[in-house]
Amino acid sequence: MARVVVDVMPKPEILDPQGQAVAGALPRLGFHGVTEVRQGKHFELEVDDSVDDETLAKIAEGFLANPVIEDWTVRRVEQ
């Protein structure tokens, strides 16, 4: 078995209202110095060793992310 992490983030040119809300709230809560926040999604998958990188990329692009507005990365991690 392998652990795979897929991180999905809005593309830089896409407005991120959730990130903007967090960035706006931080100073009000006493946290200063944060100039920008982007909010994304983090997925952890347990997969058989037989699942290849091409299949993982298809899962990420076709199901976990919207490739029109989001970028994604796939990486295998040590357990």
Stockholm file with secondary structure:
# STOCKHOLM 1.0

chainA/1-79         MARVVVDVMPKPEILDPQGQAVAGALPRLGFHGVTEVRQGKHFELEVDDSVDDETLAKIAEGFLANPVIEDWTVRRVEQ
#=GR chainA/1-79 SS CEEEEEEEEECTTSCCHHHHHHHHHHHHTTCCCCCCCCCCEEEEEEECTTCCHHHHHHHIIIIICCTTTEEEEEEEECC
#=GC SS_cons        CEEEEEEEEECTTSCCHHHHHHHHHHHHTTCCCCCCCCCCEEEEEEECTTCCHHHHHHHIIIIICCTTTEEEEEEEECC
//
